[in-house]
Amino acid sequence: MSDQGTDAPRLRLSGITKQFPGTRANDDVSLSLLPGEIHALLGENGAGKSTLVKIVYGLLAADAGTVEWEGEAVAFDGPAAARAAGIGMVFQHFSLFETLTVAENIALALPADQGGKELPARISEVAARYGLALDPHRPVHALSTGERQRVEIVRCLLQEPRLLIMDEPTSVLTPQEADTLFETLRKLASEGCTILYISHKLDEIRALCERATILRGGKVVGTANPREVSAKQLAEMMIGGLLTPPDRSHKIQGRDFRLKVSTMTLPADQPFGVDLQRIDFQVRPGEILGIAGLAGSGQGELLSALGGERLVEPDTIRFDGQFMGQLDVAERRRLGLAYVPEERLGRSAVPDMSLADNMLLSGWQDGALVQKGMIKPAEATSAAEKVIRAFRVAATGPAALARRLSGGNLQKFIMGREIGRTPKVLICANPTWGVDAGAAAQIHQALLDLARKGTSLVVISTDLDELFALSDKMAVLYHGRLSEALPLSELSVERVGLMMGGNFAGDSDAA
């Protein structure tokens, strides 16, 4: 890598400003990226990170300010122009066609003259060079989540980018796969590629990045060398205040199980779904069961079965001793179960409804928002205001449409709505998906407080740090099979990472 002290910036942003109705997403933002450096872009949800990288990648145009690429002012009119200039981006959510092969998916992003018969060989060559094992002839639906991310990265690398933007790249990886990714990024940087790295996982920022720029409220509020400060210090720079560690003083209450699942089997209901096979677990009042697993391991099917979207044999799920397998979502909520599925828009919230109206989706049975079949608008508005205030949701108010919120802010609203019901059982998927360190700590504390009140929690997450912070015991889901739930004292990140890859201890069929 070149001496950064003498290099001219590869990318320089000066005074970037972008205004949306009701908010200034970027406010006079300036930063520079040097050749061969791995640079972190940090900030809370709504801090302006996504807007800034969209401007760099040509998805948005700045209202003011300049973008200089390798010393020349530019204004890309779309991602194709940015890619042609040498900028690649790997998004948090993959954009791959399940039924096509790796090579066919990659060909779709390349100029027509680069997608010929020699493409599979080029894919294999690039993949091998950067330690990204990949078979160009395999269909995408047969790939693990980590392998799918490799497809996205190789697709970028084939275009020989000089700047690679990574958005939350390890959110769906095992610890072992994350280590492989870091080796790849370090090799790219050593060859002169600049990497702009966006992540809420501050420990990996400290391990990987050489400089960090911190945004808050659309403005640059500081820079740091992540290797010289703690993760807590980085988080406090992001939120502009002190970060209090969660209080884990909750206690499991009694020996009786509130939720018991026994040998639950459920076939997939879609072509590339996962069959659930003899799922067993129990949760007592005040207990938090964490379920780890790579995305696509059967989490959606498990959530549907537990939440009531899909029905199973009556005696496979018991709630306070009552058979629940044939009860629908509304009936389970009436018993005291709250449920947060994986998909935020469309399943947890209606995009074109206001936040106040979205409160009714799970609160209409409680009596406070609906009485004798009549909606009480003032109470719904008040309830939405309470969630917005308590969970620091960046929104214009209860009348704001759900689709107008960023993903992280919508997540905070949905979790706040369900936590506020104080259910007997809460089943939630990735409770802090896409939220910043400060908001994650707040949501974690709210979940721990629920456990302290006697709620039984099942937290299904791809984030191991989250599960280790919350869980009393943890199990791992792999291809529709669930491992034995073990107390945290018997587990390590490394062991759980291996289990996420199918290596269940003492189970020769799991590997």
Number of C-alpha atoms within 10 A of each C-alpha: 14 14 10 13 7 8 12 14 18 19 21 20 20 15 18 23 22 23 15 9 7 8 14 17 22 29 20 16 21 18 16 15 23 24 24 24 25 26 24 28 24 29 30 26 27 26 24 24 22 17 21 23 19 16 20 26 23 20 16 18 19 20 13 16 15 19 24 17 21 16 12 11 13 15 18 20 14 16 19 17 14 22 21 13 18 17 24 26 24 21 15 17 12 12 12 19 13 14 14 15 20 29 25 20 21 23 18 12 15 15 9 9 7 14 16 10 9 9 17 18 13 16 22 17 14 17 23 12 12 18 14 23 14 20 18 21 12 15 17 22 18 13 17 16 19 19 19 19 25 20 27 19 23 23 25 22 19 19 18 17 21 23 29 25 24 21 21 17 20 23 21 21 25 26 19 13 18 17 14 15 22 15 16 18 22 20 17 23 21 16 14 17 24 26 28 21 21 22 22 24 18 20 15 16 25 20 11 19 20 16 19 23 20 23 26 23 19 26 22 21 15 14 17 16 16 24 16 10 11 13 18 17 16 25 23 16 22 25 21 13 11 12 16 12 13 17 12 16 9 17 16 17 17 12 9 13 19 21 24 21 20 14 15 20 19 20 13 15 11 8 7 12 17 22 19 24 16 15 19 18 18 18 22 23 24 24 29 28 25 25 24 30 29 24 19 18 25 22 26 18 22 21 21 16 22 23 25 21 14 18 17 19 14 14 17 19 26 18 19 16 13 14 15 25 23 18 18 16 20 17 13 20 22 12 15 16 26 24 25 23 18 19 12 18 15 11 12 19 25 17 17 15 15 20 30 24 23 24 25 20 14 19 20 18 15 13 12 13 22 17 12 6 10 9 16 15 14 11 15 23 20 15 22 25 17 16 24 22 15 14 19 15 23 19 22 14 16 22 15 16 20 26 18 14 19 18 18 21 25 24 27 28 28 22 22 23 25 21 20 16 16 19 22 23 28 25 22 21 20 18 24 22 19 23 24 24 24 24 22 19 19 20 22 22 19 19 25 26 20 25 27 19 17 22 28 29 29 24 24 28 26 23 23 21 11 21 23 17 17 23 21 21 21 25 24 27 27 26 20 24 20 23 23 16 17 15 13 17 8 9 14 11 15 12 14 21 21 17 22 26 21 21 18 21 13 7 10 9 8 16 13
